[in-house]
Amino acid sequence: LVKQMLDLDIEEARYTLEKVRAKYSIVITREVNRAKDWLKSQARGSERYGIVVSSQAERLKPHAIDVKSPVDPIHWFLDSKRDVRSSYYLEDVATEFHIQWLELDWVCVAWDADFRYSSNDWEYWSFRGDCWQHIRKEERKKYLKNAYRVLLTRARQGMVIVVPTGDAEDPTRNPKFYDETFNYLKDIGFLEI
């Protein structure tokens, strides 16, 4: 499903989603707090949950998601629900570097404008200084797409994908940077919470 989604194979992604929906929950939302509530409501007992994000997702800071704030993977993956450094607290986020080869039971993927859907294709961006800049090198594009592949395949039991609404008053978070990605996911058939 993730491969089909990232390869823009919408019809096959729809078909696969219908097959996996009964056993694997995937939902989408525009609100980080709603995603956090969903994660908490899904997890039972000691099932682990957390937020993952691209290391290039620099404009999620208004949502208290800061990729520049280093997470300690040992505390994030192993500490209890009472420890503020653990993934359970939903304050620190793991990037593709922290989570590669590891999994959680339930995952929130926070999707920024670094990898955006637009006009039936993906656009690749890097935030520098005060604006987004196109990524032009094929190698970097491939890396960014693979980063999202990693993030979208870390959940054992289910995930929620958050694509924020953006902010019309902030040119670095223009709603058009996010809307088409969200609508693409919705068009595939992911349920909105």
C-alpha positions as CSV (number, residue, x, y, z in Angstrom):
1,L,0.0,0.0,0.0
2,V,2.7,2.5,0.9
3,K,4.7,1.7,-2.2
4,Q,1.6,2.2,-4.4
5,M,0.7,5.4,-2.6
6,L,4.2,6.8,-3.0
7,D,4.4,5.6,-6.6
8,L,1.1,7.4,-7.3
9,D,-0.6,4.2,-8.3
10,I,-4.0,5.4,-7.0
11,E,-6.2,2.6,-8.3
12,E,-4.0,-0.1,-6.9
13,A,-3.6,1.8,-3.6
14,R,-7.4,2.0,-3.3
15,Y,-7.7,-1.7,-4.0
16,T,-5.0,-2.6,-1.4
17,L,-6.4,-0.3,1.2
18,E,-9.8,-2.0,1.0
19,K,-8.1,-5.4,1.5
20,V,-6.0,-4.2,4.6
21,R,-8.6,-1.9,6.2
22,A,-10.2,-4.6,8.3
23,K,-7.0,-5.7,9.9
24,Y,-4.9,-2.6,9.9
25,S,-6.2,0.9,10.8
26,I,-5.0,3.9,8.8
27,V,-6.7,7.2,9.2
28,I,-5.9,10.8,8.3
29,T,-6.5,14.1,10.0
30,R,-5.6,17.8,9.8
31,E,-5.2,18.2,13.6
32,V,-2.2,17.0,15.7
33,N,-4.2,16.8,18.9
34,R,-6.9,14.7,17.3
35,A,-4.1,12.4,16.1
36,K,-2.7,12.1,19.6
37,D,-6.1,11.3,21.0
38,W,-6.6,8.6,18.3
39,L,-3.3,7.0,19.2
40,K,-4.1,6.9,22.9
41,S,-7.5,5.4,22.2
42,Q,-6.1,2.6,20.0
43,A,-3.3,1.4,22.2
44,R,-4.1,-1.3,24.8
45,G,-1.9,-2.2,27.8
46,S,1.7,-1.8,27.0
47,E,1.3,-1.2,23.3
48,R,3.7,1.5,22.3
49,Y,2.8,4.6,20.3
50,G,4.7,7.7,19.1
51,I,5.0,10.5,16.5
52,V,7.4,10.2,13.6
53,V,8.4,12.9,11.2
54,S,10.8,13.5,8.3
55,S,14.1,15.0,9.3
56,Q,13.4,17.8,6.7
57,A,10.0,18.7,8.3
58,E,11.0,22.1,9.6
59,R,7.7,23.9,9.5
60,L,5.8,21.8,12.0
61,K,7.2,23.8,14.9
62,P,4.0,25.7,15.4
63,H,2.5,22.3,16.2
64,A,5.2,21.7,18.8
65,I,6.9,19.3,16.5
66,D,10.6,20.2,16.3
67,V,12.9,18.0,14.3
68,K,15.9,20.0,15.5
69,S,15.3,19.0,19.1
70,P,17.3,15.7,19.5
71,V,15.5,12.7,20.8
72,D,17.3,10.1,22.9
73,P,16.2,6.9,21.2
74,I,16.9,4.8,24.3
75,H,14.4,6.8,26.4
76,W,12.0,7.3,23.5
77,F,11.7,3.5,22.7
78,L,12.1,2.0,26.2
79,D,10.9,4.3,28.9
80,S,7.5,4.1,30.6
81,K,4.4,6.2,30.1
82,R,5.4,8.2,33.1
83,D,8.7,9.4,31.5
84,V,8.4,12.6,29.5
85,R,11.2,11.4,27.2
86,S,9.3,8.4,26.1
87,S,7.3,8.1,22.9
88,Y,4.2,7.7,25.0
89,Y,4.3,11.3,26.0
90,L,3.9,12.5,22.4
91,E,6.2,15.4,22.9
92,D,9.5,14.3,21.3
93,V,9.4,13.0,17.8
94,A,11.5,10.4,16.0
95,T,12.8,11.0,12.5
96,E,13.6,8.4,9.8
97,F,17.1,8.2,11.3
98,H,15.8,7.1,14.8
99,I,13.1,4.8,13.7
100,Q,14.7,2.9,10.8
101,W,14.6,-0.9,11.4
102,L,12.4,-0.3,14.5
103,E,8.6,-0.3,14.9
104,L,5.9,0.8,17.3
105,D,2.5,-0.6,17.7
106,W,0.7,2.6,16.7
107,V,2.3,5.6,14.9
108,C,1.4,9.1,14.0
109,V,3.1,10.3,10.8
110,A,3.3,14.1,10.8
111,W,3.6,15.1,7.2
112,D,5.2,18.5,6.3
113,A,5.5,20.5,3.1
114,D,8.9,19.0,2.3
115,F,7.3,16.2,0.4
116,R,4.1,17.4,-1.2
117,Y,1.6,16.1,-3.7
118,S,0.8,18.6,-6.6
119,S,-0.7,18.1,-10.0
120,N,-0.4,14.3,-10.0
121,D,3.2,14.2,-8.9
122,W,5.4,14.6,-5.8
123,E,7.3,17.8,-5.2
124,Y,10.5,17.8,-3.2
125,W,11.4,20.7,-1.0
126,S,14.0,21.8,1.6
127,F,13.5,24.6,4.1
128,R,16.4,27.0,4.2
129,G,16.5,30.2,6.2
130,D,13.1,31.6,5.7
131,C,11.7,29.8,2.7
132,W,11.2,26.4,0.9
133,Q,13.6,25.7,-1.9
134,H,13.1,23.0,-4.6
135,I,15.3,19.9,-4.3
136,R,16.6,19.4,-7.8
137,K,19.1,16.5,-7.4
138,E,17.6,13.2,-8.2
139,E,19.6,11.5,-5.4
140,R,18.1,13.9,-2.8
141,K,14.6,13.4,-4.2
142,K,15.0,9.7,-3.9
143,Y,16.3,10.0,-0.3
144,L,13.3,12.2,0.7
145,K,10.8,9.8,-0.8
146,N,12.4,6.9,0.9
147,A,12.3,8.8,4.2
148,Y,8.5,8.9,4.0
149,R,8.5,5.2,3.0
150,V,10.4,4.5,6.2
151,L,8.0,6.7,8.3
152,L,4.9,5.1,6.8
153,T,6.0,1.5,7.5
154,R,6.9,1.8,11.2
155,A,3.5,0.8,12.7
156,R,2.6,-2.8,13.5
157,Q,-1.1,-2.3,14.1
158,G,-2.1,1.0,12.6
159,M,-1.4,4.7,12.1
160,V,-2.8,8.1,11.8
161,I,-1.3,10.5,9.2
162,V,-1.5,14.2,10.1
163,V,-1.3,16.7,7.2
164,P,-1.7,20.1,8.9
165,T,-4.0,22.8,7.4
166,G,-1.2,25.3,7.2
167,D,-1.6,29.0,7.9
168,A,-2.6,31.6,5.3
169,E,-0.8,34.3,7.3
170,D,2.5,32.4,7.2
171,P,4.1,32.1,3.8
172,T,6.2,29.2,4.9
173,R,3.1,27.2,5.8
174,N,0.8,28.2,3.0
175,P,-2.3,26.0,3.0
176,K,-1.8,25.0,-0.6
177,F,1.5,23.3,0.5
178,Y,-0.6,20.9,2.5
179,D,-4.1,20.7,1.0
180,E,-3.3,18.7,-2.2
181,T,-1.4,16.1,-0.1
182,F,-4.3,15.7,2.2
183,N,-6.8,15.5,-0.7
184,Y,-4.6,12.9,-2.4
185,L,-4.7,10.7,0.7
186,K,-8.4,11.2,1.0
187,D,-8.9,10.3,-2.7
188,I,-7.1,7.0,-2.1
189,G,-9.8,6.3,0.6
190,F,-8.2,6.9,3.9
191,L,-10.8,7.7,6.5
192,E,-10.7,11.1,8.1
193,I,-11.1,11.5,11.8
